Amino acid sequence: MCRSIRRLRRPDDAGPATTGEAQAAALQYVRKISGYREPSTRNGEAFRAAVAEVTAATGRLLAALGTPVEDGPDPMADPATRRALLAARDAARGGDEVNTGDGARDTARGGTSTTRRALRPAAPSRPRSRPRTLETPS
């Protein structure tokens, strides 16, 4: 869950953070802490209050760090905007692949390849200990 919390403190030339981004980060944080993706009806008010408090604290922290926060939606919430932002970031890095954020990578050659998780080597197995047998005196 917390992988989707993005860093909101940015370099000066990257532009301001938005209130939508702060709220999205707060929502992910509260989801992680509470263990609920969606709270029950009984806990809904406390969940929403916690998100509002964390959003306000995030705004205060960013202001204290010198990062401007503007009113506006989270630009990553819209898939088309997310693709454009990620494509611009990748082009600035000089890469030939664009991470669309949906698990696929669009290559500059026009083809599409899926991302694959690196295979981890198997953990070394521990030798099994044999059960002790009691020797009877002869």
N, C-alpha and C positions, 0 to 999 in steps of 0.2 A: 504494500500500500504506500509506504513512504517514498518509494521510488518516484512517485509522481509529484512530490513536492519539489518545486524548482527554486533555485537561488534567485531571490528578488533583488538583492543588492547588486547593482550593475555598475560597470564603468560609466563615466559621464556621457560618453558618446553613444551609449546603447539605448538611451531613452528612459523615461520614468517607468516605475512599476504601476500597476493598476489596482484598484480596490478589488476587482474581480479575481486577480491573481492572489492577492492577500487572503481573500475569502476561500479560494480553492485550497490554498496551503493550510489554512486553519481547519477546514473540513477534513482534509486528509490526516492532519495531526490528531484531531479529536476522534476520528475513526480508529486510528491506531491505538490511542490510549484507552479508549472505551472498549475496543474489541467488537464494535458493532458497525456494520456498513450502514444500516438503517436502524435507528433505535425503535424500541417498542413504543406504543402509544403512551404508556406510563412514563417512560424516560425521555420522550420527545422534547418536552420543554427544557429540561436540563441540558440535553444535547445541543439544541439550538442556542441556548444561552452561552454554553461553553464555546461554540463556534464564533458567536458575536464577540465574546471577550478576547479570544485568541486573535481574531481579526483586528480588533482595536489595538491590542498589544503589538501586533506585527506592524501596524501603521506607525505607532509611536517609536518603535525600534528603528524602522527604516528612516523616519524623519530625523532621529538622533544621529544616525550614521551618515546623513547627508544625501540619501537617495530620495528623490521626489516621488510622491505617490499621487496619481491622478485618478479621478473617478472614471470608471469604465469597466467593460467586461474583461474576462480572462481571454486573451487572444488565442490561447491554445485550446479553448473549448470548441471553437469552430474548426472542423476538419480542413476546410480549404485554406483558412488563414494559417493553421498549424503547418500544413505542407509548404506553404510559401515561406514561412519563417524558417523552417528547417532547411529548405532548399537554399535560402540566402545564407544561412549560417554555414552550410556545407560548402557552398561556393567560395565563401570568404576563407575557409580553411584549405581550399585547394583540392578537395576530394572529388572523385568522379561518381560517388554514390550519394543518394539523398535518402535519409531515414524519414519515412513518412509517418512514423509513430504508430503504425498499425502492424508491425512485425514483418513487413516486407521492405525491401530496399529497391528503389528504382535506379538502374544504372544509367550512365550518360549515353550508353550505346543503344538505349531504347528497350532492352530486355528487362525482365524482372527476375530477380532471384530471391529466394527466401533466406532469412538469417538462420543460421544453425548454431546451436549451442555446442561449444567445444566439449569433446568427450573427455571425461575425467578418468584418469587411471584408476583401476580398482584398488580399493584399500587393501593393504596387506592383511592376510588372514592370520589370526592368532592360532597357534597350535592348541588343539584341544587337550585338556588335561584328562588323564585317565582317572576313573574313580579308584580310590584306594581300596585295596582288598586286605582284609585282615588275615594274617597268616596264623594258622593254628600251630601251636607247638607240637612237634612230633615226639 
